[in-house]
Amino acid sequence: MDEEWVGILCPEDRVKSRVVLLIFFAVACFAHTSATTASWTCDEPVYDFGQAAETVLVTHVFVLRNSGSQPIRIDRVQPACGCTTTTLSSNEVAPGGRVDLTVTATLRGRTGAQRFTVSVRSNDPDNPLMTLVMRGTVAEDIRARPA
């Protein structure tokens, strides 16, 4: 018997078609979501200032880049202690753009290995909190005492 197909699928083919269609939509939605999000990176998230005297102010410019397709909004910059100050060149970073975060740490009264951290919060859905670090050693002053 010759059966003529007029666009009618058997039940197995309908299931296969639905699975293929579902996979196609899932991949398309995932690709669209990941391609249209805010995403950021830092060129050098850990800066080693080496060895410095306690009379020195250590300053470093951290470069934050927007590697996503949506603007990055920096909501908060929080140094871990009062000996560290920050200056942010802008709170918004366009896709493909960059922003400079200048961090300055006071070494007065400190000796030995030191670590200064700054937490930066943004609208990046995958990486909303970035921690930047400045580290190094504060040289101890040599003081002579009369005998």
FENDABEL-V748793 format. One record per residue. N is the residue number from 1. SS is DSSP state (alpha for helix, beta for strand, coil for the rest). PSI is psi in radians with two decimals (NA if undefined). Layout:
N_SS_PSI / N_SS_PSI
This chain:
1_coil_2.29 / 2_coil_2.11 / 3_coil_2.37 / 4_coil_2.23 / 5_coil_2.16 / 6_coil_0.70 / 7_coil_0.22 / 8_coil_2.25 / 9_coil_2.54 / 10_coil_2.83 / 11_alpha_-0.68 / 12_alpha_-0.71 / 13_alpha_-0.61 / 14_alpha_-0.75 / 15_alpha_-0.80 / 16_alpha_-0.74 / 17_alpha_-0.73 / 18_alpha_-0.70 / 19_alpha_-0.80 / 20_alpha_-0.75 / 21_alpha_-0.74 / 22_alpha_-0.77 / 23_alpha_-0.76 / 24_alpha_-0.83 / 25_alpha_-0.67 / 26_alpha_-0.79 / 27_alpha_-0.74 / 28_alpha_-0.73 / 29_alpha_-0.74 / 30_alpha_-0.78 / 31_alpha_-0.72 / 32_alpha_-0.75 / 33_alpha_-0.82 / 34_alpha_-0.47 / 35_alpha_-0.25 / 36_coil_0.65 / 37_coil_2.86 / 38_coil_2.41 / 39_coil_2.38 / 40_beta_2.76 / 41_beta_2.88 / 42_beta_2.31 / 43_coil_-0.70 / 44_coil_1.46 / 45_coil_-0.31 / 46_beta_2.10 / 47_beta_2.18 / 48_beta_1.98 / 49_beta_0.06 / 50_beta_-2.26 / 51_beta_2.37 / 52_beta_2.71 / 53_beta_2.73 / 54_coil_-0.20 / 55_coil_-0.07 / 56_coil_2.53 / 57_beta_2.18 / 58_beta_2.19 / 59_beta_2.42 / 60_beta_2.53 / 61_beta_2.00 / 62_beta_2.29 / 63_beta_2.05 / 64_beta_2.27 / 65_beta_2.51 / 66_beta_1.90 / 67_coil_0.11 / 68_coil_-2.97 / 69_coil_0.01 / 70_coil_2.71 / 71_coil_2.52 / 72_beta_2.32 / 73_beta_2.08 / 74_beta_2.01 / 75_beta_-0.60 / 76_beta_2.46 / 77_beta_2.08 / 78_beta_1.83 / 79_beta_2.62 / 80_coil_-0.39 / 81_coil_2.91 / 82_coil_-0.17 / 83_coil_-0.02 / 84_beta_2.29 / 85_beta_2.73 / 86_beta_2.65 / 87_beta_2.10 / 88_beta_2.24 / 89_coil_-0.44 / 90_coil_2.61 / 91_coil_-0.19 / 92_beta_2.42 / 93_beta_2.08 / 94_coil_2.72 / 95_coil_2.26 / 96_coil_-0.09 / 97_coil_-3.08 / 98_beta_2.78 / 99_beta_2.52 / 100_beta_2.30 / 101_beta_1.91 / 102_beta_2.20 / 103_beta_2.27 / 104_beta_2.27 / 105_beta_2.40 / 106_beta_2.24 / 107_coil_-0.12 / 108_coil_2.29 / 109_coil_0.11 / 110_coil_2.60 / 111_coil_2.73 / 112_beta_-2.83 / 113_beta_2.33 / 114_beta_2.66 / 115_beta_2.19 / 116_beta_2.26 / 117_beta_2.63 / 118_beta_2.20 / 119_beta_2.31 / 120_beta_2.18 / 121_beta_2.39 / 122_beta_-3.06 / 123_coil_0.25 / 124_coil_2.03 / 125_coil_-0.47 / 126_coil_-0.45 / 127_coil_1.20 / 128_coil_-0.37 / 129_beta_2.16 / 130_beta_2.32 / 131_beta_2.15 / 132_beta_2.52 / 133_beta_2.37 / 134_beta_2.25 / 135_beta_2.76 / 136_beta_-2.93 / 137_beta_2.34 / 138_beta_2.10 / 139_beta_2.40 / 140_coil_2.32 / 141_coil_2.40 / 142_coil_2.12 / 143_coil_2.25 / 144_coil_2.38 / 145_coil_2.37 / 146_coil_2.54 / 147_coil_NA
